[in-house]
Amino acid sequence: MTRFLSIAATEMIILRRNRWLMMATIIMLLFALALTFAGSAPTGSVGVDMLTVSVTSMTTLSVYLAPLLALMISFDAIAGEAERGSLSLLLSYPAGRGEILLGKFAAHLAALAFAMTIGFGAAGAIAAWFGGAGAESLMALARLIGTSILLGAVFLALGYLVSALSRSATAAAGLSAGLWLVFVVLYDLGLLGAVVMDGSGDFTRSIFPWLMVANPADAFRVWNIAASDGVAMASGMVGAAQTLPAWAAPLSLVLWPVLAFTLARAAFRRVEP
Amino acid sequence: MTDNALIIDNVRKDRGKTTVLHDVSLRVAPGERVALLGHNGAGKSTLIKTILGLTPLTAGQIRVGDAKPGSAVARRTTAYLPEAVSFHPALTGREQLRLFARLDGQKADVAGLLDRVGLGDAMDRRIGAYSKGMRQRLGLAQVLLGNPKVALLDEPTSGLDPISRQDLYAIIDELAANGTAVLIASHALTEVEARTDRIAILRKGVKVADDTLANLSAQAGLPTRLRIRATGEHADQIAEATGGTRMNGASVEILCPPDRKMEKLRHVAAMGDVVADIEMTPPRLEDLYRHYAKEGLQ
């Protein structure tokens, strides 16, 4: 237990010192604020409060940003150590590989959670101050922060997986970029293409929604939209989310971090430094 | 029970189709300093990694004390200094060593250890600003954590200046004096010659020698080099009489096997004042190394 904590504490020092924590928090804050102010115009026409509109915009933002920030910290976790030659040394100490990975994960997730909470929280507070907020929109904001952290956790673990499979940190960075592109952009484009081809056939009605929530990024989106009528109304994305049982998206987003971490752990076990 | 701290028995390691280690056996007793020599790619680092349990064996057995390599006990009692080690540049020396001490699971005098390896002034600076020698010293400091039973040092002096090397060997001597079995993989023959108790040589994954320097020289039977400086014009005469070769105007060089050395010397001494000086060079580790490491290649 103390070993896990010392790894986590050391990783935290590194994140603070190389300014990753500061940069990530500032990036989150700036984007969230910009979207909140830019997105405040349509409030009157749909009849929801400004915080709801802000949460809707930030949901769209988080789909792109949370995986990106997560991969940016995690791709280096194993490949970087291997490249420096410090991995063999670290592994010659009594700490187990699972302990090492979990320690890094805890620190990285805490940093990500900090950046998300500050960024979305501040933007949400401003939106609430200027445009009013209700119990439902506050709930939506809390859900946004929580699910963004979960989405970050998925991509942290996927980053470790890529890092364990790569021979160098540069290769890991490249693979991470590919991973991001596939999960966040290409997967959706592929599904969109399939739906257009299929029209409103069986695929669109029964398979497509499941395929969509199988991707953690889409599960994140669906969860946030389906859970709040206001957000759904403001985003105009209702269709697909409503054909699925309510538990589908949350289940996917909760299972993904566990699955990805298990895969990363298995890949790390096979690394010979 | 044995009194060896490190036992390597008939270890074999295959990588794909090539065999990196062939049937290597080696023992290191507590307090013994053993040099592991070999060309690049001879299998030194691989052998060390198998001892650490980082690389699985194809066949054979390794015991660290009574523990299997890679087990919690073995990892706690083994210290390791990787070749050209580097650490995260954002951490300070003190933070890095504190992490290692905690991973080792014991209270350690982190500042004292850093002082001991000469990083007392730099311990709160970031490792990114350290020189290569300073990083190596930090690596050495973590070797000293928690009185290891076995220390594995991979090229510990690479990149160090002469003074730092002296310091390093002083620390290694101290480790050995406290009962640590030390295995040093190295290229720096002259240093190893003076600072180790036993020498093992690996050639293409095969152990070709494993003994004290004196015994290895005796077994190899390498010639001692006698260089005789003649007075005046007598060099030719000396060369003829001793069967040596003329080197330049006034010198003759003779290579003679160990058992005929005294005989030759008496012979030369009896030649009187045509001999101005004799210089005698016994075979050095470098010659021995060349002998053992190249033996099978011709």
Interface residues (C-beta under 8 A of the other chain):
Chain A: T2 R3 S6 I7 T10 I13 I14 R17 N18 R84 G85 S86 S88 L89 L90 L91 S92 Y93 P94 A95 E272 P273
Chain B: K49 L52 L54 T55 A72 R75 R76 T78 A79 Y80 L81 P82 E83 A84 V85 S86 F87 H88 A90 L91 E95 Q96 R98 L99 F100 R102 L103 D104 G105 R126 G139 Q142
